[in-house]
Amino acid sequence: MTMAATLTASPSTGSFKARKRRKAVQRRLRWAVAVMLLLNLAVWAGVVAALRGIDVAGLLPPLSL
């Protein structure tokens, strides 16, 4: 199959196992993107707080090791 044919192929083509595997991969990818987005937002919130002079470390409870 050429690249164009691969890109325009219907997602329903292929065997049942291939579709199931593709859906599982897409599900894991969606979770990874969602987690990455949340972590990115947390980091940027910390950057903005630090630029505004807020002591972010003071807001967190102390770690007791």
N, C-alpha and C positions, 0 to 999 in steps of 0.2 A: 504494500500500500504506500502511496506517496504521502508526503506531509499534508498536502491539501485534502486528500481523501481522508486522512486520519482526523484532521480538524473538523471536517464536515460530516463525519460518520455519526450516525445516530447512537446515543448512549445505550440503546437497547440491543445493539448488535453484540454477539458473543454468547458464550455459554452462561448458564446460571451461576456456576462457580466464579467465573470471571466478573460477572456483574456484582455478585456478593462481595468479592474481594475488593472491587473498585469502590463500592459503597463504604466498606470498612475503612479503606484508605482515605476517602473523602471525609468521613466522620472524624478520623484522627486528625486530619489536616485542619478541619474546622475548629476542633478543640485547641489545637496548637496555636492557631491564629488568634482565637479568643483569649487564651492565656497570655500570649505575647502582647496583645492589645492592652489588657488589664495591667500587666507589669509595666508597659511603656507609659500608661497613664499615671501609675504610681510614681515612677521615676520623675516624670515631668512635673507632677504635683510637688514632689520634693524639691526640684530645682526652683520652681516658682516660689515656694515657701522660703527657701534659703535666700533667694534674691530679695524677698521682702523683709528679711531679717528675722524670720520665725525660727526658733530653735526646735527643729523637728525631733532631735534626739531627746529633748526634754519632755516631749509629749508622750514618748513611749515608756511603758513600765520598765523598771530596772530588771536586768537579767540576773537571776540567781542560779549560778552554776555550782 
